Amino acid sequence: MQRSLILLKPDCVQRRLIGEVISRFEAKGLQIVGLKMLQVTPELSRQHYAEHVEKPFYKSLEDFITAAPVVAIALEGLEAIGVVREMLGATNGLKAAPGTLRGDYSSSRQMNLVHASDSEESAKRELDLYFKPEELCGYSLLLTPFMRADDE
């Protein structure tokens, strides 16, 4: 089982796509173990995008991510990191395949609706930025045996 941080970015919130995106993750069998809406501050943006702070495009990235609330989601599931990234599609919505979240709802490189952790290391770091340990709720679903085999 893996956990991944998902951020429904300001464009997703402003376009009222929160429910649509969450329902697709749930339909895939991923489990929400943490969920909250928050306003990203410039400080949190710098922590989250630490590898980009010195790059010329960082200011526009910070302006975007702090422009409106985001929804932070901790998702859990088998190979959750890779599964989520496949569901999102290419970073640039113009190049994302139909059927992916970005392919269906985004037509921009930057306004691409959703951020998702790209590795287990990133997921750990990002989840720690957005959630306190007590805000994550592990639990068992009664339908799990109908979604995957015991040995998966």
C-alpha positions in Angstrom: 0.0 0.0 0.0 1.2 3.5 -0.8 0.0 6.9 0.2 0.2 10.0 -2.1 -0.6 13.6 -1.6 -3.0 15.1 -4.1 -3.7 18.8 -4.3 -6.7 20.0 -6.2 -5.3 23.3 -7.3 -7.0 26.7 -7.4 -8.2 26.2 -11.0 -9.9 22.9 -10.0 -11.6 24.6 -7.0 -12.6 27.6 -9.0 -14.1 25.5 -11.8 -16.1 23.5 -9.2 -14.5 20.2 -10.3 -13.7 19.0 -6.7 -16.4 16.4 -6.6 -15.7 15.1 -10.1 -12.0 14.6 -9.4 -12.6 12.9 -6.0 -15.3 10.6 -7.4 -12.8 9.4 -10.1 -10.2 8.5 -7.4 -12.8 6.7 -5.4 -14.2 4.9 -8.4 -10.7 3.6 -9.1 -10.6 2.1 -5.7 -8.3 4.6 -4.0 -9.1 5.4 -0.4 -9.2 8.9 1.1 -7.4 8.9 4.4 -7.1 12.6 4.7 -9.0 15.6 3.3 -9.0 19.3 3.9 -9.3 22.7 2.2 -6.7 25.3 2.9 -5.2 28.5 1.5 -1.5 27.9 0.5 0.7 30.6 1.9 3.8 31.9 0.1 5.9 30.1 2.8 4.1 26.8 2.2 4.5 27.2 -1.5 8.2 27.7 -1.1 8.4 24.5 1.0 6.2 22.5 -1.4 8.0 23.7 -4.6 11.5 24.0 -3.0 13.3 22.6 -6.1 11.8 25.4 -8.2 12.2 28.4 -5.9 15.4 29.7 -7.8 13.9 29.1 -11.3 12.6 32.0 -13.3 9.1 30.6 -13.5 8.7 30.1 -9.7 7.0 33.5 -9.1 4.1 32.7 -11.5 3.8 29.2 -9.8 3.6 30.8 -6.4 1.1 33.4 -7.6 -1.1 30.6 -9.0 -1.0 28.2 -6.1 -1.7 31.0 -3.6 -4.5 32.6 -5.6 -7.4 30.6 -4.2 -7.9 27.7 -1.8 -6.7 24.2 -2.6 -8.0 20.8 -1.4 -5.4 18.5 0.0 -6.1 14.8 -0.1 -4.1 11.9 1.2 -4.9 8.9 -0.9 -4.0 5.3 -0.2 -4.0 2.2 -2.4 -2.0 -0.4 -4.2 0.7 1.4 -6.2 -1.3 4.6 -5.5 1.5 7.0 -6.7 1.7 5.5 -10.2 -2.0 4.9 -10.5 -2.8 8.5 -9.6 -0.2 9.9 -12.0 -1.6 7.7 -14.8 -5.1 9.0 -14.0 -4.0 12.6 -14.3 -2.3 12.3 -17.6 0.5 14.5 -19.1 1.3 17.6 -17.1 0.3 19.8 -20.0 -3.4 19.5 -20.4 -3.1 20.1 -24.2 -1.0 16.9 -24.5 -2.9 14.8 -21.9 -4.8 11.8 -23.4 -8.6 11.8 -23.4 -9.9 9.8 -20.5 -7.3 11.2 -18.1 -8.3 14.0 -15.7 -6.2 16.6 -17.4 -7.1 15.3 -20.9 -10.8 15.7 -20.0 -10.7 19.0 -18.1 -7.5 20.9 -18.7 -6.2 22.9 -21.7 -3.2 24.5 -20.1 0.4 23.6 -18.9 0.1 25.5 -15.6 -3.7 25.4 -15.0 -3.6 21.6 -14.9 -6.0 21.0 -12.0 -4.2 18.6 -9.8 -0.8 18.0 -8.2 0.2 14.5 -7.3 3.3 13.1 -5.5 5.8 11.6 -8.0 7.6 9.2 -5.7 7.4 7.6 -2.3 10.0 10.1 -1.0 8.0 13.0 -2.3 4.8 11.6 -1.0 6.2 11.4 2.5 7.6 14.9 2.4 4.5 16.4 0.9 2.1 14.6 3.2 4.1 15.9 6.2 3.7 19.5 4.8 -0.1 19.3 4.5 -1.2 16.8 7.2 -0.4 16.3 10.9 -0.2 12.5 11.7 -3.5 12.7 13.7 -5.2 14.1 10.6 -4.7 10.9 8.6 -7.3 8.2 9.2 -6.4 4.6 8.3 -9.5 2.4 8.1 -10.7 -0.8 6.4 -13.5 -0.7 3.8 -16.0 -3.6 3.8 -15.9 -3.7 0.0 -12.1 -4.1 -0.2 -12.3 -7.9 -0.8 -14.5 -7.1 -3.9 -11.9 -4.7 -5.3 -8.7 -6.7 -5.1 -7.4 -10.1 -4.2 -6.0 -10.9 -0.8 -2.5 -11.5 -2.2 -2.3 -8.1 -3.9 
